[in-house]
């Protein structure tokens, strides 16, 4: 991602440490969430986002959700699409799961592999890419799961819709 390794990280316990270009140790997670909300309104004024923070023993996290937009967020099931479905018992099970995700209006987005996501439309991918890069620009990570060492500014989760409030396609402003 372009936000990674913009600066030499001040934390270097692991060889994979990175620091986003907007990382500032004096900014708290609530301040970061405010700045992300402002940037989202500028970038996609017709989209609605939910940006929630949590603080807990051992860390903090930010949940970023695309709630509504004037475009479809999910691709229709395409049985002719060349997609790997090996994680499912059968091809039919794969397509049933795809349809179930569309029907629920909720989809968790893997921030490391969102480009390969077969469920989201290109418009939704562009919005998620913006959210992921922006969020990472305020973060740092010097973690290594192999040695059970975790050190970052905050954890982040991305989704389209949520389990209790499905994604909603809205009308474009101006009626078109």
C-alpha positions as CSV (number, residue, x, y, z in Angstrom):
1,X,0.0,0.0,0.0
2,X,1.2,3.5,-0.7
3,X,0.8,4.6,2.9
4,X,3.2,1.9,4.2
5,X,6.8,2.7,4.8
6,X,6.5,6.4,3.9
7,X,8.7,7.2,6.9
8,X,11.4,5.2,8.7
9,X,9.4,3.7,11.5
10,X,10.3,4.8,15.0
11,X,9.5,1.2,16.2
12,X,11.8,-1.4,14.8
13,X,11.6,-4.5,17.0
14,X,10.7,-6.6,13.9
15,X,12.1,-6.5,10.4
16,X,8.6,-5.8,9.0
17,X,7.8,-2.6,10.9
18,X,6.0,0.2,9.0
19,X,4.6,3.6,9.8
20,X,1.9,5.5,7.9
21,X,2.7,8.9,6.6
22,X,0.1,10.6,8.8
23,X,1.0,8.7,11.9
24,X,1.3,11.1,14.8
25,X,1.9,9.7,18.4
26,X,0.0,12.7,19.8
27,X,-3.2,11.9,17.9
28,X,-5.6,9.6,19.8
29,X,-7.9,7.2,18.1
30,X,-10.9,9.5,18.5
31,X,-9.0,12.3,16.8
32,X,-8.0,9.9,14.0
33,X,-11.7,8.8,13.6
34,X,-12.7,12.5,13.3
35,X,-10.1,13.1,10.6
36,X,-11.2,10.0,8.7
37,X,-14.8,11.1,8.8
38,X,-13.9,14.5,7.3
39,X,-11.9,12.9,4.5
40,X,-14.7,10.5,3.7
41,X,-17.2,13.3,3.4
42,X,-14.9,15.1,1.0
43,X,-14.1,12.0,-1.0
44,X,-17.5,10.4,-1.2
45,X,-20.2,13.0,-0.2
46,X,-23.1,10.8,-1.4
47,X,-21.9,7.8,0.7
48,X,-22.7,7.2,4.3
49,X,-20.0,5.6,6.6
50,X,-20.0,4.3,10.1
51,X,-16.7,4.8,11.9
52,X,-16.7,3.4,15.4
53,X,-13.8,3.1,17.9
54,X,-13.3,0.8,20.8
55,X,-10.7,0.9,23.6
56,X,-10.0,-2.2,25.6
57,X,-7.2,-3.7,27.7
58,X,-4.3,-4.4,25.4
59,X,-5.3,-2.0,22.6
60,X,-7.9,-0.2,20.6
61,X,-9.6,-0.7,17.3
62,X,-11.6,1.2,14.6
63,X,-14.5,-0.3,12.7
64,X,-15.1,1.3,9.3
65,X,-18.3,0.4,7.4
66,X,-19.8,1.6,4.1
67,X,-23.4,2.0,5.2
68,X,-25.0,3.3,2.0
69,X,-24.0,4.6,-1.4
70,X,-25.6,5.6,-4.8
71,X,-24.2,2.4,-6.4
72,X,-24.5,-1.3,-6.0
73,X,-21.9,-2.7,-3.6
74,X,-22.3,-6.3,-4.4
75,X,-21.9,-8.1,-7.7
76,X,-24.7,-10.4,-8.8
77,X,-23.9,-14.1,-8.6
78,X,-22.1,-15.1,-11.8
79,X,-21.9,-18.8,-12.4
80,X,-19.6,-18.2,-15.4
81,X,-17.1,-16.3,-13.4
82,X,-13.7,-17.9,-13.1
83,X,-13.3,-17.8,-9.3
84,X,-11.5,-20.2,-7.0
85,X,-14.1,-22.0,-4.9
86,X,-11.7,-24.6,-3.4
87,X,-12.5,-23.6,0.2
88,X,-16.0,-24.9,-0.3
89,X,-17.1,-28.6,-0.6
90,X,-18.8,-28.0,-3.8
91,X,-19.2,-25.3,-6.5
92,X,-22.9,-25.1,-5.6
93,X,-22.1,-24.4,-2.0
94,X,-19.8,-21.6,-3.1
95,X,-22.5,-19.9,-5.1
96,X,-25.1,-20.3,-2.4
97,X,-22.7,-18.6,0.1
98,X,-22.2,-15.7,-2.4
99,X,-25.9,-15.3,-2.7
100,X,-26.4,-15.5,1.1
101,X,-23.8,-12.6,1.5
102,X,-25.7,-10.5,-1.0
103,X,-29.0,-11.2,0.7
104,X,-27.6,-10.3,4.1
105,X,-26.3,-7.0,2.9
106,X,-23.2,-7.4,5.0
107,X,-19.7,-8.4,4.0
108,X,-16.4,-8.3,5.9
109,X,-13.6,-6.9,3.8
110,X,-10.1,-8.4,4.0
111,X,-7.8,-5.3,4.0
112,X,-4.9,-7.3,2.6
113,X,-6.7,-8.9,-0.3
114,X,-9.6,-6.6,-1.1
115,X,-8.5,-6.3,-4.8
116,X,-9.3,-10.0,-5.3
117,X,-12.8,-9.7,-3.7
118,X,-15.3,-11.3,-6.1
119,X,-18.4,-10.1,-4.2
120,X,-17.8,-6.3,-4.3
121,X,-18.4,-4.1,-7.3
122,X,-15.6,-2.0,-8.7
123,X,-17.1,1.2,-7.1
124,X,-17.3,-0.5,-3.7
125,X,-13.6,-1.7,-4.1
126,X,-12.5,1.9,-4.9
127,X,-14.2,3.2,-1.7
128,X,-12.8,0.4,0.4
129,X,-9.3,1.0,-1.1
130,X,-9.6,4.7,-0.1
131,X,-10.7,3.7,3.4
132,X,-8.0,1.2,3.9
133,X,-5.2,3.4,2.7
134,X,-6.4,6.4,4.6
135,X,-6.8,4.4,7.9
136,X,-3.3,2.8,7.5
137,X,-1.8,6.2,6.9
138,X,-2.6,7.0,10.6
139,X,-1.4,3.7,11.9
140,X,1.9,1.9,12.5
141,X,2.6,-1.8,12.9
142,X,5.6,-3.5,14.4
143,X,4.0,-6.9,15.0
144,X,5.2,-10.4,14.3
145,X,2.8,-13.2,15.1
146,X,5.6,-15.8,14.7
147,X,7.2,-14.6,17.9
148,X,3.9,-13.6,19.6
149,X,4.7,-9.9,19.5
150,X,2.0,-7.4,18.7
151,X,2.6,-3.6,18.7
152,X,0.5,-1.2,16.6
153,X,-1.4,2.0,17.0
154,X,-4.8,0.4,16.5
155,X,-6.5,-2.6,14.8
156,X,-8.9,-1.9,12.0
157,X,-11.9,-3.8,10.5
158,X,-13.6,-2.9,7.3
159,X,-17.0,-4.0,6.0
160,X,-19.9,-3.2,3.6
161,X,-23.0,-3.1,5.7
162,X,-23.2,-4.5,9.2
163,X,-24.8,-7.6,10.7
164,X,-27.7,-5.5,12.1
165,X,-27.9,-2.8,9.3
166,X,-27.5,-4.1,5.8
167,X,-25.9,-2.0,3.1
168,X,-28.5,0.3,1.3
169,X,-28.3,1.6,-2.3
170,X,-29.5,5.2,-2.3
171,X,-30.7,7.4,-5.1
172,X,-28.1,9.7,-6.7
173,X,-28.5,13.3,-5.8
174,X,-30.2,15.1,-8.6
175,X,-32.4,12.1,-9.4
176,X,-30.1,10.4,-11.8
